[in-house]
C-alpha cells in the first residue's frame, strides 16, 4: 500500500496523515441511495473498518457526538490503539438518536465533553471542535461554548481547540486566536474558502477539509444523476475527464494536496475500500496541465 504523506497540524506540534478518516458513516445512517445503502454498518463491520483504516497508515480520526454511535464504536474498537492516531471530535450538536439537537450552554458543553471521553474510552481528546448550528455568531457572542472548551483544556481533558464552520464565521474564528485549527468545506468543485485557508495557515492554524470530494459529485456517484440535474461545474469536469470518474477523483484529491495550508483531507465511508482508493489515487502522478484546466473550468462554470 502507498505511504501517506504526513503533515503538521499548524502550530500544535501534532502531525497527521494527509488522508484522514471521517467517522460519520460508521455511526449514523447517512449518504445517498436507498435505505440499505444509507444504513450504518453493524458494530462488527464498523470495528473492522476502523482497524483497517489505522492499518493503512491513517493517523487522524474525526468524529462527533452528533454522529450517533460513532464515538462509542471508536472507543470500543480502538481503545487499545489510542496512541496510534490523533482523535478529533466535536461539541455543540448533541446525539439524540435518531435525531440531534443543539445546545451551546456552558453546562451542556461540559457534560458533552465528559460523555465523549467516556464513550471514546480515552483520558484526553486531542482536538475538540465546535459543531456549529444555525446561528454560529450567537455561539461566539455568548462565549459559553468556548468557555467550557477552555475549561476542559485547562483540566487536561482536551489538548487543542477547533471550529468546524464556513463563510464569514470562519473568518471570525480564525481572527479570535481562540482556536488552533479549523475544519472547512472545500473542494475542486467549491473553491470559495481558498483565502480563508491561506489566512489560517498564515496564523499557524491547522486545517482539516470536509467534503473534499464535493459531497460525492467528484466521484463515480455523479454518474447516478442525470446530466441536467448535476450542480454547476460537474458536467464540465466530467467532459474534461472524458467521463473517467477515477481520473476526476484523482484531480480532486491532487487539487487539495497541492495546498500546503491543508493538514488533512477527511475521507468518510462505511467501507475501507473507498479510503484505500483515495490513498492509491493520491499516490499516483497527476497531469499538472489537466489539473490547471480543471480548476479553470470550475471557475467559469
KANOR-V299151 format. One line per field, one symbol per residue. ss: DSSP state (h for helix, s for strand, l for the rest). A space follows every 10 residues. Layout:
ss: ???
//
This chain:
ss: lllllsssll llllssslss ssllllllll llllhhhhll llhhhhhhhh hhhhhlllls ssllhhhllh hhhhhhhhhh hhhhlsssss slssssllss sslllhhhhh hhhhhhhhhh llllssssss sllllhhhhh hhlhhhhhhh hhhhlllsss sssslllhhh hhhhhhllll ssssslllll lllhhhhhhh hhlllsssss lllhhhlllh hhhhllhhhl lllhhhhhhh llllhhhhhh hhhhhhhlll lllsssssll lhhhhhhhhh hhhllllhhh hhhhhhhhhh l
//
